[in-house]
Amino acid sequence: MAAVFLVTLYEYSPLFYITVVFVCFLVTSGLVLGWFGLGVPVILRNSEETESSTRVLKKRMRQVKNPFGLEIPHPATASVTKGITLTPDCLEDCILTCYWGCSVQKLHEALQKHVYCFRIKTPQALEDALYSEYLYRQQYFIKKNDKEEKYCQLPEDAQVVDFGPVPRNRYPLIALLTLADEEDREIYDIISMVAVIHIPDESYRLSCRILYQYLLLAQGQYHDLKQLFMSANSTAPSLSDTSPGESSTDRSLLEKAGLAEDESELHEENSKDCVVCQNGTVNWVLLPCRHACLCDGCIKYFQQCPMCRQFVQESFPLCSKKEQDEDESTHILQDVLPGRVF
């Protein structure tokens, strides 16, 4: 009977097609609602609904004071045979200890011992962790806020002209900065700093630079101090300061050692303004790419870095809202004409 009805409906009425479409719609709607429930995902959004639906995690940061600073004032003149000049800048009296030809393996084992065994807060503690796996040691006493240059050089009787081809089993130079007074070690969270310095030699002519900086904490942790990619209107050194041949040679050597950064990171614009709105002040750092390029107003709209298009896993502010308000009020007071009374 049903078959006769369907044949009659097919021959004499267009309701057959309407019925089939309606039944398919009901079945599809039932499947969608049964799978997602009432919270069906929105696929199409209007132009006003541009805020990211997935929030980027905000990394909780803790502000600490670093009492150590180290610079290389004349990197172009540094070499293994001629030595190197270092300029420490410390907030307290410190001890600068330089280890030439330190074992790569022993240094990283020493960093792990700082975490699990004993704290490296004196030069003797690091030497015990290294098991004297270095060629030569020099030590200097650094007074508070003293920026006097310290000259470090291997002795002539060491007869070392290079540290072999890459990959190497020894770092050319390790600089350790530790607090001289026991009382200062109780005040600061950061109790020492280890800097890995590359110095050019006959086998590896990459220009002199600090490769790594490790901050050792009193709680038994250590952090690798990394550079933020934020260009400012300053006289920072650029690739234009060196010849094209030297720049290309340095980059090829860095790529060989696995330390080269992307080319786009080396040629960013010199600006402190947000790269999106060009109005707000840059305040947010994106991880893991470490680009500081967004202001407080634009950070909530992006899941990808606007500079390199890498997905953002976490982010953190350079300064809090309270600190920003204090800076703005300070600038306003400085801009007021002298003699004006409030």
KEKE-3310 file (N, C-alpha, C; in steps of 0.2 Angstrom, whole numbers, plus 5000, padded with zeros to 4 digits):
npx = (5004:5010:5019:5012:5007:5018:5022:5011:5012:5024:5021:5011:5013:5023:5026:5034:5047:5049:5046:5056:5068:5064:5064:5078:5083:5078:5085:5098:5099:5096:5107:5117:5113:5113:5126:5134:5126:5117:5127:5132:5146:5151:5154:5155:5158:5154:5160:5162:5165:5179:5188:5199:5193:5200:5209:5226:5238:5243:5259:5265:5275:5289:5297:5314:5330:5344:5361:5372:5382:5389:5400:5407:5419:5427:5425:5431:5444:5448:5455:5461:5475:5479:5470:5457:5446:5436:5421:5415:5399:5393:5381:5385:5399:5410:5416:5426:5429:5438:5438:5448:5447:5437:5429:5415:5406:5408:5404:5390:5386:5390:5381:5369:5372:5371:5357:5353:5363:5373:5374:5381:5389:5401:5418:5425:5416:5411:5423:5425:5414:5418:5429:5442:5443:5448:5459:5466:5466:5459:5457:5448:5445:5430:5424:5410:5399:5409:5416:5428:5439:5444:5457:5460:5470:5478:5492:5509:5516:5506:5503:5492:5483:5471:5455:5451:5441:5424:5411:5415:5424:5427:5424:5430:5431:5425:5416:5414:5403:5402:5395:5404:5403:5396:5384:5377:5374:5363:5353:5350:5341:5347:5362:5374:5382:5385:5394:5396:5408:5413:5428:5437:5448:5462:5455:5442:5434:5423:5416:5420:5409:5396:5389:5380:5371:5369:5359:5361:5351:5347:5338:5341:5339:5342:5343:5342:5348:5339:5338:5327:5317:5316:5316:5323:5323:5338:5356:5360:5371:5372:5370:5375:5387:5397:5407:5400:5406:5411:5400:5392:5401:5401:5388:5386:5395:5388:5377:5382:5386:5373:5367:5362:5350:5333:5333:5323:5322:5334:5332:5322:5310:5315:5307:5296:5283:5267:5266:5254:5243:5250:5250:5249:5260:5273:5271:5270:5277:5279:5278:5284:5293:5298:5296:5293:5281:5268:5254:5245:5231:5230:5234:5225:5219:5226:5232:5243:5259:5262:5273:5281:5272:5271:5263:5256:5261:5262:5262:5269:5269:5279:5279:5269:5252:5251:5264:5265:5256:5263:5274:5269:5264:5275:5282:5273:5275:5288:5287:5280:5280:5294:5291:5277:5263:5253)
npy = (4994:5006:5007:5009:5022:5030:5029:5035:5048:5052:5052:5061:5073:5087:5086:5075:5078:5088:5082:5073:5082:5088:5078:5074:5086:5086:5074:5078:5089:5083:5075:5084:5092:5081:5078:5090:5096:5110:5120:5124:5126:5142:5146:5156:5173:5190:5206:5214:5206:5202:5199:5187:5171:5161:5162:5168:5161:5169:5172:5170:5182:5185:5198:5201:5207:5209:5208:5208:5212:5212:5216:5216:5227:5229:5220:5217:5217:5206:5190:5173:5172:5186:5190:5196:5210:5214:5221:5223:5227:5229:5229:5227:5223:5212:5196:5192:5179:5171:5157:5149:5138:5129:5114:5108:5098:5097:5109:5110:5100:5105:5115:5108:5102:5113:5113:5101:5097:5106:5124:5135:5148:5153:5155:5144:5134:5132:5128:5116:5109:5108:5100:5104:5105:5114:5125:5137:5149:5165:5179:5193:5207:5215:5231:5239:5246:5249:5252:5248:5242:5225:5215:5200:5186:5172:5164:5164:5152:5143:5140:5139:5141:5139:5131:5119:5112:5114:5103:5108:5103:5111:5126:5143:5153:5156:5166:5170:5178:5182:5186:5195:5197:5189:5193:5200:5189:5184:5193:5195:5187:5181:5174:5172:5173:5165:5167:5162:5164:5167:5167:5172:5162:5153:5142:5144:5158:5166:5181:5189:5187:5186:5170:5163:5166:5162:5164:5161:5155:5157:5148:5137:5135:5139:5150:5153:5167:5176:5185:5199:5202:5217:5231:5248:5266:5269:5269:5256:5242:5237:5227:5235:5241:5233:5226:5219:5207:5202:5201:5191:5180:5179:5175:5163:5155:5156:5149:5136:5133:5132:5143:5154:5167:5170:5179:5189:5193:5201:5212:5221:5235:5251:5255:5260:5259:5250:5237:5235:5244:5256:5266:5263:5260:5248:5233:5220:5204:5190:5173:5157:5165:5177:5190:5207:5216:5221:5231:5235:5235:5228:5215:5206:5202:5193:5177:5173:5178:5194:5197:5186:5176:5165:5153:5159:5154:5158:5173:5189:5204:5218:5228:5232:5238:5248:5252:5258:5269:5276:5280:5287:5298:5303:5308:5318:5327:5331:5337:5349:5367:5376:5383:5383:5382:5370)
npz = (5000:5004:4994:4983:4986:4986:4973:4966:4972:4967:4953:4951:4959:4964:4978:4982:4980:4989:5001:5002:5003:5015:5025:5024:5029:5042:5047:5046:5055:5067:5069:5070:5081:5091:5092:5095:5104:5111:5110:5097:5086:5080:5064:5054:5056:5060:5054:5065:5076:5080:5090:5097:5100:5107:5121:5124:5134:5148:5155:5171:5179:5189:5196:5198:5205:5196:5200:5192:5178:5162:5149:5132:5127:5116:5104:5092:5092:5100:5103:5104:5105:5108:5118:5128:5132:5146:5153:5168:5177:5191:5204:5217:5227:5219:5212:5198:5189:5177:5166:5155:5141:5146:5149:5139:5143:5157:5161:5159:5167:5179:5180:5182:5194:5202:5203:5209:5219:5226:5229:5218:5222:5224:5217:5221:5222:5209:5203:5210:5205:5192:5192:5189:5175:5165:5157:5161:5174:5179:5190:5197:5207:5209:5212:5219:5207:5198:5183:5177:5164:5162:5158:5150:5147:5139:5146:5139:5139:5139:5126:5117:5102:5096:5098:5091:5078:5074:5079:5096:5111:5121:5128:5123:5133:5149:5160:5176:5188:5204:5220:5232:5246:5260:5266:5255:5247:5254:5252:5238:5225:5214:5213:5206:5190:5175:5160:5144:5133:5116:5108:5094:5084:5076:5070:5070:5065:5069:5075:5091:5104:5117:5120:5128:5143:5159:5173:5190:5203:5221:5225:5219:5206:5188:5175:5157:5150:5138:5123:5119:5105:5101:5093:5096:5096:5095:5097:5093:5089:5072:5057:5047:5052:5050:5037:5021:5018:5030:5038:5031:5032:5046:5048:5041:5049:5061:5058:5055:5068:5074:5079:5073:5070:5063:5047:5046:5059:5061:5054:5059:5060:5067:5081:5094:5095:5094:5082:5076:5078:5078:5088:5102:5116:5115:5124:5127:5127:5116:5116:5109:5101:5106:5102:5105:5102:5103:5109:5125:5120:5109:5111:5114:5102:5095:5090:5083:5080:5074:5068:5064:5062:5069:5080:5096:5111:5125:5134:5141:5150:5149:5158:5172:5174:5183:5184:5172:5173:5182:5175:5165:5172:5177:5166:5162:5173:5170:5158:5162:5162:5170:5186:5187:5196:5205)
capx = (5000:5014:5023:5007:5006:5024:5022:5006:5015:5030:5019:5006:5013:5030:5027:5038:5054:5049:5046:5063:5072:5062:5066:5085:5085:5077:5090:5104:5098:5096:5114:5121:5111:5115:5134:5136:5121:5115:5132:5135:5151:5150:5159:5155:5158:5153:5166:5163:5167:5186:5192:5200:5189:5204:5214:5232:5240:5248:5264:5266:5282:5291:5302:5320:5335:5351:5366:5378:5382:5395:5400:5414:5419:5431:5425:5434:5452:5448:5457:5464:5482:5479:5466:5450:5444:5429:5419:5409:5395:5389:5378:5388:5406:5409:5422:5426:5433:5438:5441:5450:5447:5433:5425:5408:5402:5408:5401:5383:5386:5390:5374:5364:5374:5368:5350:5352:5368:5375:5373:5387:5389:5408:5422:5428:5410:5411:5429:5424:5409:5421:5434:5447:5443:5450:5466:5469:5461:5461:5452:5448:5440:5426:5421:5403:5398:5416:5416:5435:5440:5448:5461:5461:5474:5481:5499:5512:5518:5500:5504:5486:5482:5464:5452:5449:5436:5417:5409:5421:5423:5429:5423:5436:5431:5419:5416:5409:5403:5399:5395:5410:5401:5391:5378:5374:5371:5356:5348:5348:5339:5352:5368:5380:5381:5390:5394:5400:5411:5417:5434:5440:5455:5464:5451:5435:5435:5417:5418:5419:5402:5393:5385:5375:5372:5365:5358:5360:5347:5348:5333:5343:5337:5346:5339:5346:5346:5339:5337:5320:5318:5312:5321:5321:5327:5344:5362:5362:5375:5368:5374:5378:5393:5403:5408:5396:5409:5412:5393:5390:5405:5399:5381:5388:5398:5383:5372:5386:5386:5367:5366:5359:5343:5330:5335:5318:5323:5339:5331:5316:5310:5316:5301:5294:5276:5264:5266:5248:5239:5255:5248:5250:5267:5274:5272:5269:5282:5276:5283:5291:5297:5301:5295:5290:5278:5260:5252:5239:5225:5230:5237:5219:5216:5231:5234:5249:5264:5261:5280:5284:5267:5272:5258:5258:5259:5262:5264:5270:5270:5286:5278:5262:5248:5253:5270:5264:5253:5268:5279:5265:5263:5282:5283:5269:5278:5294:5285:5277:5285:5296:5288:5270:5260:5247)
capy = (5000:5012:5008:5012:5029:5034:5029:5040:5054:5053:5053:5066:5079:5088:5085:5070:5081:5092:5078:5070:5087:5090:5072:5075:5092:5084:5070:5081:5093:5079:5072:5090:5093:5076:5078:5096:5099:5117:5124:5123:5131:5147:5146:5163:5179:5197:5210:5217:5201:5201:5197:5180:5167:5157:5167:5166:5161:5175:5169:5174:5183:5188:5203:5201:5212:5206:5213:5207:5215:5210:5218:5216:5234:5229:5213:5216:5216:5200:5184:5168:5174:5193:5191:5200:5215:5213:5227:5221:5232:5226:5233:5226:5221:5205:5193:5190:5173:5169:5150:5147:5131:5125:5108:5109:5094:5098:5115:5109:5095:5109:5119:5103:5101:5118:5112:5095:5095:5112:5130:5138:5155:5156:5152:5137:5129:5130:5124:5109:5105:5107:5095:5107:5104:5120:5126:5142:5153:5172:5182:5200:5209:5221:5235:5241:5251:5250:5249:5247:5236:5220:5212:5193:5183:5166:5164:5162:5145:5138:5138:5138:5145:5137:5125:5114:5113:5114:5105:5108:5100:5116:5133:5147:5157:5156:5171:5169:5183:5180:5191:5195:5197:5184:5196:5201:5183:5183:5199:5194:5180:5179:5174:5171:5173:5162:5169:5158:5169:5165:5171:5169:5159:5151:5137:5147:5165:5170:5187:5188:5188:5181:5165:5161:5169:5159:5167:5155:5158:5155:5143:5131:5135:5143:5153:5155:5174:5177:5192:5200:5205:5223:5237:5254:5271:5270:5268:5249:5240:5234:5224:5240:5243:5229:5225:5214:5200:5200:5199:5185:5175:5178:5172:5156:5152:5155:5143:5130:5131:5132:5149:5159:5169:5172:5185:5194:5196:5205:5218:5224:5242:5254:5258:5258:5258:5244:5236:5234:5250:5261:5271:5261:5258:5240:5231:5213:5199:5184:5167:5156:5168:5182:5196:5212:5220:5222:5235:5232:5235:5224:5208:5201:5200:5189:5170:5172:5184:5198:5198:5180:5172:5159:5153:5161:5149:5162:5180:5192:5211:5221:5232:5232:5244:5253:5255:5262:5275:5280:5282:5293:5304:5306:5311:5324:5332:5333:5342:5355:5372:5378:5389:5382:5380:5366)
capz = (5000:5004:4988:4978:4988:4984:4966:4964:4974:4962:4946:4951:4963:4966:4985:4983:4981:4995:5007:5003:5006:5022:5029:5025:5034:5049:5049:5047:5061:5073:5070:5072:5088:5095:5092:5098:5109:5109:5109:5090:5085:5075:5059:5051:5061:5057:5054:5072:5081:5078:5096:5097:5105:5112:5125:5124:5141:5151:5159:5177:5179:5195:5195:5202:5203:5194:5202:5188:5171:5159:5142:5129:5124:5110:5102:5085:5094:5104:5100:5109:5106:5110:5124:5128:5137:5149:5157:5172:5179:5196:5209:5224:5226:5216:5210:5192:5188:5170:5165:5148:5139:5150:5146:5138:5146:5164:5163:5160:5173:5185:5181:5185:5201:5206:5205:5213:5224:5230:5226:5215:5224:5225:5212:5223:5221:5202:5202:5213:5200:5185:5193:5186:5168:5162:5155:5165:5178:5181:5195:5198:5212:5206:5216:5217:5202:5195:5176:5174:5160:5164:5152:5151:5142:5141:5146:5133:5140:5137:5119:5114:5097:5094:5102:5087:5074:5077:5086:5101:5118:5126:5127:5124:5139:5154:5165:5182:5192:5211:5225:5236:5253:5262:5267:5249:5245:5257:5249:5231:5223:5209:5217:5202:5183:5171:5154:5139:5128:5110:5105:5087:5084:5069:5067:5070:5065:5071:5079:5098:5107:5122:5117:5133:5150:5164:5180:5195:5209:5227:5227:5216:5199:5184:5169:5152:5149:5131:5120:5116:5098:5101:5091:5099:5092:5099:5092:5094:5083:5067:5052:5043:5055:5047:5030:5019:5018:5037:5040:5028:5035:5053:5048:5039:5055:5066:5055:5056:5075:5076:5084:5069:5071:5056:5044:5048:5066:5061:5050:5061:5061:5074:5083:5101:5095:5092:5075:5073:5078:5078:5092:5109:5117:5115:5131:5128:5124:5114:5117:5110:5097:5109:5099:5109:5096:5104:5115:5129:5117:5103:5113:5115:5096:5091:5092:5080:5081:5068:5065:5061:5061:5073:5085:5102:5117:5131:5133:5147:5150:5151:5165:5174:5172:5188:5182:5166:5175:5186:5170:5162:5177:5178:5160:5162:5177:5167:5153:5164:5162:5177:5190:5187:5203:5205)
cpx = (5004:5018:5018:5007:5012:5024:5017:5009:5020:5027:5015:5007:5021:5031:5032:5045:5054:5049:5053:5068:5071:5065:5074:5087:5084:5082:5096:5104:5099:5103:5118:5120:5113:5122:5136:5132:5119:5121:5136:5140:5150:5156:5160:5154:5157:5160:5168:5166:5174:5190:5193:5196:5193:5209:5221:5234:5245:5252:5265:5273:5283:5298:5308:5325:5342:5357:5372:5377:5389:5395:5407:5415:5422:5431:5429:5442:5453:5451:5460:5471:5483:5475:5460:5449:5437:5427:5413:5406:5391:5386:5381:5395:5406:5416:5421:5431:5433:5442:5442:5450:5443:5429:5418:5404:5402:5405:5393:5382:5386:5384:5369:5366:5371:5361:5349:5357:5369:5375:5380:5386:5396:5412:5424:5422:5410:5417:5428:5419:5413:5427:5440:5448:5443:5457:5470:5464:5464:5455:5453:5443:5437:5423:5414:5403:5404:5415:5423:5436:5445:5451:5462:5465:5477:5488:5503:5514:5512:5501:5498:5484:5474:5462:5449:5443:5429:5414:5415:5419:5425:5427:5429:5436:5424:5420:5411:5409:5399:5399:5400:5408:5395:5384:5374:5371:5364:5351:5346:5346:5344:5359:5375:5377:5386:5389:5398:5401:5414:5422:5437:5447:5456:5459:5444:5435:5428:5419:5416:5412:5401:5388:5379:5377:5367:5365:5356:5356:5348:5344:5335:5341:5342:5342:5344:5343:5345:5337:5330:5321:5313:5317:5318:5325:5333:5350:5365:5366:5371:5373:5378:5385:5399:5402:5403:5399:5410:5405:5391:5394:5403:5392:5382:5391:5393:5378:5375:5385:5378:5364:5363:5352:5340:5332:5330:5319:5329:5338:5324:5316:5312:5310:5299:5286:5273:5264:5260:5244:5244:5254:5250:5258:5268:5275:5272:5274:5278:5281:5280:5296:5301:5301:5291:5287:5271:5259:5247:5233:5225:5232:5231:5217:5220:5232:5241:5253:5263:5268:5282:5279:5267:5266:5260:5256:5258:5264:5265:5271:5277:5285:5271:5258:5249:5259:5270:5261:5258:5273:5275:5265:5270:5284:5279:5272:5284:5292:5282:5282:5287:5292:5280:5268:5254:5243)
cpy = (5006:5013:5011:5020:5033:5034:5035:5047:5056:5055:5060:5073:5080:5088:5080:5073:5085:5088:5075:5075:5088:5084:5073:5080:5090:5079:5073:5086:5089:5076:5078:5091:5088:5076:5084:5098:5106:5122:5123:5128:5136:5147:5153:5168:5185:5201:5213:5213:5198:5198:5189:5176:5163:5162:5164:5166:5166:5172:5174:5175:5186:5192:5202:5206:5208:5210:5212:5210:5214:5212:5217:5222:5234:5222:5212:5215:5209:5194:5179:5170:5181:5194:5195:5205:5214:5219:5225:5227:5229:5231:5232:5224:5213:5203:5190:5185:5171:5162:5149:5140:5127:5120:5110:5105:5095:5104:5114:5104:5100:5113:5114:5101:5107:5117:5107:5094:5101:5118:5133:5146:5157:5152:5145:5132:5127:5126:5116:5105:5104:5102:5097:5106:5110:5121:5131:5147:5160:5175:5189:5202:5215:5225:5237:5247:5253:5247:5249:5241:5232:5216:5205:5190:5176:5167:5161:5155:5140:5136:5135:5143:5144:5132:5120:5116:5112:5107:5104:5105:5105:5123:5138:5150:5157:5161:5170:5175:5181:5186:5190:5194:5192:5187:5198:5195:5181:5188:5197:5187:5177:5180:5173:5171:5170:5164:5165:5163:5165:5170:5168:5167:5157:5146:5139:5154:5169:5175:5186:5191:5184:5177:5164:5165:5165:5162:5161:5158:5154:5149:5137:5130:5140:5144:5155:5162:5175:5184:5193:5204:5211:5229:5243:5260:5273:5268:5261:5247:5236:5231:5229:5242:5239:5228:5219:5207:5197:5197:5192:5179:5174:5174:5165:5152:5151:5149:5137:5128:5131:5137:5155:5160:5170:5178:5191:5197:5201:5212:5221:5231:5245:5258:5255:5257:5252:5243:5236:5241:5257:5267:5269:5260:5250:5238:5224:5209:5192:5178:5161:5161:5174:5189:5201:5217:5223:5227:5231:5231:5230:5216:5203:5199:5195:5182:5169:5178:5188:5199:5192:5175:5165:5159:5155:5156:5153:5169:5183:5199:5213:5225:5231:5238:5249:5256:5260:5269:5279:5283:5288:5299:5307:5310:5318:5329:5335:5338:5348:5361:5374:5384:5388:5379:5376:5368)
cpz = (5000:4998:4983:4979:4985:4976:4963:4966:4969:4955:4946:4955:4964:4974:4987:4985:4987:5001:5008:5006:5013:5027:5030:5029:5041:5052:5051:5054:5067:5074:5073:5080:5093:5096:5097:5104:5106:5108:5102:5088:5079:5070:5056:5056:5057:5058:5061:5077:5079:5084:5096:5102:5110:5115:5125:5132:5143:5156:5165:5178:5186:5194:5200:5200:5201:5195:5197:5181:5168:5151:5139:5125:5117:5107:5096:5087:5098:5100:5105:5110:5110:5116:5123:5133:5139:5153:5162:5175:5185:5201:5216:5222:5224:5214:5203:5191:5181:5169:5157:5147:5143:5146:5145:5142:5154:5166:5164:5165:5179:5186:5184:5192:5205:5208:5210:5219:5228:5226:5224:5216:5225:5219:5214:5222:5214:5200:5205:5208:5194:5186:5189:5179:5164:5161:5160:5168:5179:5185:5196:5203:5209:5211:5214:5212:5198:5188:5173:5170:5163:5158:5154:5145:5144:5141:5140:5133:5139:5130:5116:5109:5094:5098:5097:5083:5077:5075:5091:5107:5123:5124:5127:5130:5143:5159:5170:5186:5198:5215:5230:5244:5254:5263:5261:5246:5248:5255:5242:5229:5218:5212:5213:5195:5179:5164:5149:5133:5122:5109:5099:5088:5077:5066:5066:5071:5066:5076:5086:5100:5113:5119:5122:5139:5154:5171:5185:5201:5215:5229:5223:5209:5195:5178:5164:5150:5141:5129:5118:5110:5098:5099:5094:5095:5096:5094:5093:5088:5078:5062:5047:5046:5053:5040:5028:5019:5025:5039:5037:5031:5042:5053:5046:5045:5060:5064:5056:5063:5078:5080:5080:5070:5064:5054:5046:5055:5066:5058:5052:5061:5067:5076:5090:5101:5092:5085:5072:5072:5077:5082:5100:5109:5118:5122:5132:5124:5122:5114:5112:5106:5100:5106:5103:5104:5097:5110:5119:5125:5112:5105:5112:5108:5092:5094:5088:5080:5074:5065:5061:5060:5064:5079:5092:5107:5123:5129:5140:5146:5152:5157:5166:5173:5177:5187:5176:5168:5178:5181:5167:5166:5178:5172:5160:5167:5174:5162:5155:5164:5169:5180:5190:5193:5202:5211)
residu = (MET:ALA:ALA:VAL:PHE:LEU:VAL:THR:LEU:TYR:GLU:TYR:SER:PRO:LEU:PHE:TYR:ILE:THR:VAL:VAL:PHE:VAL:CYS:PHE:LEU:VAL:THR:SER:GLY:LEU:VAL:LEU:GLY:TRP:PHE:GLY:LEU:GLY:VAL:PRO:VAL:ILE:LEU:ARG:ASN:SER:GLU:GLU:THR:GLU:SER:SER:THR:ARG:VAL:LEU:LYS:LYS:ARG:MET:ARG:GLN:VAL:LYS:ASN:PRO:PHE:GLY:LEU:GLU:ILE:PRO:HIS:PRO:ALA:THR:ALA:SER:VAL:THR:LYS:GLY:ILE:THR:LEU:THR:PRO:ASP:CYS:LEU:GLU:ASP:CYS:ILE:LEU:THR:CYS:TYR:TRP:GLY:CYS:SER:VAL:GLN:LYS:LEU:HIS:GLU:ALA:LEU:GLN:LYS:HIS:VAL:TYR:CYS:PHE:ARG:ILE:LYS:THR:PRO:GLN:ALA:LEU:GLU:ASP:ALA:LEU:TYR:SER:GLU:TYR:LEU:TYR:ARG:GLN:GLN:TYR:PHE:ILE:LYS:LYS:ASN:ASP:LYS:GLU:GLU:LYS:TYR:CYS:GLN:LEU:PRO:GLU:ASP:ALA:GLN:VAL:VAL:ASP:PHE:GLY:PRO:VAL:PRO:ARG:ASN:ARG:TYR:PRO:LEU:ILE:ALA:LEU:LEU:THR:LEU:ALA:ASP:GLU:GLU:ASP:ARG:GLU:ILE:TYR:ASP:ILE:ILE:SER:MET:VAL:ALA:VAL:ILE:HIS:ILE:PRO:ASP:GLU:SER:TYR:ARG:LEU:SER:CYS:ARG:ILE:LEU:TYR:GLN:TYR:LEU:LEU:LEU:ALA:GLN:GLY:GLN:TYR:HIS:ASP:LEU:LYS:GLN:LEU:PHE:MET:SER:ALA:ASN:SER:THR:ALA:PRO:SER:LEU:SER:ASP:THR:SER:PRO:GLY:GLU:SER:SER:THR:ASP:ARG:SER:LEU:LEU:GLU:LYS:ALA:GLY:LEU:ALA:GLU:ASP:GLU:SER:GLU:LEU:HIS:GLU:GLU:ASN:SER:LYS:ASP:CYS:VAL:VAL:CYS:GLN:ASN:GLY:THR:VAL:ASN:TRP:VAL:LEU:LEU:PRO:CYS:ARG:HIS:ALA:CYS:LEU:CYS:ASP:GLY:CYS:ILE:LYS:TYR:PHE:GLN:GLN:CYS:PRO:MET:CYS:ARG:GLN:PHE:VAL:GLN:GLU:SER:PHE:PRO:LEU:CYS:SER:LYS:LYS:GLU:GLN:ASP:GLU:ASP:GLU:SER:THR:HIS:ILE:LEU:GLN:ASP:VAL:LEU:PRO:GLY:ARG:VAL:PHE)
# end
